[in-house]
Amino acid sequence: MAGIPKVKVAVVGCGVISETYLTNMTKFFEILDVVGCCDIIKERVEKRANQFNIRQMTIDEILNDKSIELVLNITDPVNHHLVSSQVLNAGKNLYSEKPIDLSIEAARELVQLADKKGLLYGNAPDTFMGEAIQTARFYLDSGLIGDITSVTAVLNRDAGLLAELYPFTAGPGGGIGLDVGVYYVTAMLSILGPVKQVSGFVQTRNPERTHYLPNKENFGEKFCLQAENLVAGSFEFASGVYGSLMFNSCSIGNEKPQIVMYGTDGILYMPDPNRFGGEVKVILKGQTEPVTLQPTHTFSESHRGIGPAELAWSLRKGRKPRTSKEMAFHGLELLLGLYKSCETKQFYQMTSTFQRPNPIPRGYLGSSYGGNAESGLAV
């Protein structure tokens, strides 16, 4: 990367997802120079530092190191606000895992702080920059299915099983809405733009549970679900498009996710937005069966790390990142607006908006065709 200095990055949080992030950031994205990591659990930070040949650091060392320009916050959701505010107050650019925060008020504080400091602040999910959603957006923007009139998103999961395997999903921020529904919401927002109003129902069914896996130390112990496991909602986009969603983790574990866009000339089917790749299909007028569309973009594997890389390129290019804090805040407000609508039995009027992110340019499908995939993030 002659002439373009790399962006030095440090990671806060060395849990399970950190391995994927660190693998991708050190292997695929030349703009990033990962220099260190920290975690409150000593064994975790030692493991990741040795695995990726980076420094074991404390949070204070990261915040006080003037050479570090970007910090990746992948702590548990309950710690997002604390770590993110520390990073921004230290004058460092930030990329945070989802959700941006656990309340509208707390998230707004972070957005305003980043604006006050003049810092870039990006947020997961970054899967909307992957092959599938960018391909879908290309065909939708080109008018393949005519004018989009409505969209629906559906996801099923098993909250009981997830609580056994990933305990954080039983706590605040770990429910089907904020933890995984945000992928669906972000995909829709990135294509259709901001939402005007929402209404919904939210429930935590059977919160009192018993650990049932006999190979676990907590077998037979009681616990309480503190997160939503059933979310139904409808919303109106500023463009006039109607949307609906059903997120149900009171179901079975083999997921059957779907986002469907309905247009005046056809119907487009998108794959799991929690993944980067997958087949995009369409049915046009006069057809009876869907056909698979040719991919137009790259990043089809588990490429978590696109977000920090694209933010780093944005920093060097002097532009806003596609994973903007404004879109992340709007997505959080939409989800929590469903909760408020359920409480008040009224429509919730959205208070925020955002600019739809620019699409990733076509033509960067890998090193076999005139360059590498990262080139698309630099544009």
Sequence and secondary structure as in RCSB ss.txt:
>XXXX:A:sequence
MAGIPKVKVAVVGCGVISETYLTNMTKFFEILDVVGCCDIIKERVEKRANQFNIRQMTIDEILNDKSIELVLNIT
DPVNHHLVSSQVLNAGKNLYSEKPIDLSIEAARELVQLADKKGLLYGNAPDTFMGEAIQTARFYLDSGLIGDITS
VTAVLNRDAGLLAELYPFTAGPGGGIGLDVGVYYVTAMLSILGPVKQVSGFVQTRNPERTHYLPNKENFGEKFCL
QAENLVAGSFEFASGVYGSLMFNSCSIGNEKPQIVMYGTDGILYMPDPNRFGGEVKVILKGQTEPVTLQPTHTFS
ESHRGIGPAELAWSLRKGRKPRTSKEMAFHGLELLLGLYKSCETKQFYQMTSTFQRPNPIPRGYLGSSYGGNAES
GLAV
>XXXX:A:secstr
 TTS  EEEEEE  SHHHHHHHHHHHHT TTEEEEEEE SSHHHHHHHHHHHT EE  HHHHHH TT  EEEE S
 GGGHHHHHHHHHHTT EEEE S S SSHHHHHHHHHHHHHHT  EEES  GGGSHHHHHHHHHHHTTTT SEEE
EEEEEE BHHHHHHH GGGGSTT SIIIIIIHHHHHHHHHHH  EEEEEEEEE  S EEE   TTSTTTT EEE 
 S  EEEEEEEETTS EEEEEEE BS SS   EEEEEESSEEEEE  TTSS    EEEETT SS EE    S   
S  TTHHHHHHHHHHHHTS  SSBHHHHHHHHHHHHHHHHHHHHTS EE            SS   TTTTS GGG
GGG 
